[in-house]
C-alpha cells in the first residue's frame, strides 16, 4: 500500500456519551500520528441519523468502519487499545 493512500473512516457515536467522545479523540490521535494528511473521518450520530447506522449494520456505539482502502473493516469500542485498533483495521503495516 502506498504511503499516499487516502484512508476514509466512518465513526458511529451516540450523542456526547463518554465512550463516543473517547473513541473520537482516540481516532483523531491515531490518524494524526500515523496517517498525517491522508485521512478523512465522518462522524455519524446514531441518535440523529439512525437509518445510516442500520444500513451499515451498526448495532452498538461507538463503532468505527474503515471504508477505504478496501477491504472494509470494523471495530467496536472506545479505540483505546491502539495496537488492537491498528491490527483490526489492517493498518499495522503502514506504521512499521
N, C-alpha and C positions, 0 to 999 in steps of 0.2 A: 504494500500500500504506500502510495506516495506521501511524502511529508506535506504536500499541498492539498491533500484530500480534505474536502469540507465535510464536517460532521453535523448532522441535524438530530436534535433531541426534542422530545415532547415529554414534559413533566406534568403529570396529573396530580393536583393537590386538592385539598378540601378547605377552602377559605384560608383563614390565617391560623390553622391548627399548628401546634408546636412542631410536630413531625414534618409537616409540609414545609414550614419555614426552614427547618434544619436541612431537609433534602434540597431545597432551592439553594441555600448557602453552600452546601457541600458540592453540588453540581457546578456552581459557578467557580468554586475554588479548583475543582478538578480540571475544568475546561481552561481556565486562565493559566494554570500551571503546565498542563500537558498538551493543550491544543490552541495556543495563542493565535488569535486571528483566523482560526479555522473551524469555528463552531457557530451554530445557531440554536438557540433554545426557545421553544414555545412553551409557555406555562398555561395550562388549562385548569380552571377551577371547576370541578365537577358539580359544585353547588349552583353554578351559573349556567353551565353547558353540559348537562348530564348525557345528552344524546351522543356527543363526541366520545365520551368515555365508553358508552355502551357499544358504539361502532368499533372501538379498539379493544373490546372485551376487557376493560379495566373494571375490576370489581372492588378494589381497595386502593386507598391512597396512603402515602404517596407511591406512585408508580412511574417509572422512567422508561420510555421507549427510545432506543437508538434507531432512527428511521433510515439514516443513510450515513455511510455506505451500507449496502446490504451485506449480510442478512440482517433483518430487523431483530433486535434483541430487547429484552425487558428485564427489569429488576424492580422489586418492591421493597420499600423501607426508606429510612432516612438517609441512606447512602453514606453512612458514617464509616464503614469499613472499606477504605479506599482500595485496597488490594482486591477484595472481593468484587467491587464495582468494576474495576479495570478488567479483571478476568471475565466476569459475566458478560460485559459489553463487547468483549473481543478487542480491547484497547491496549492490552499489556504490551504487545509487540511494538507499538508506536512510542512507548515511553522508555523502552530499554535502550 
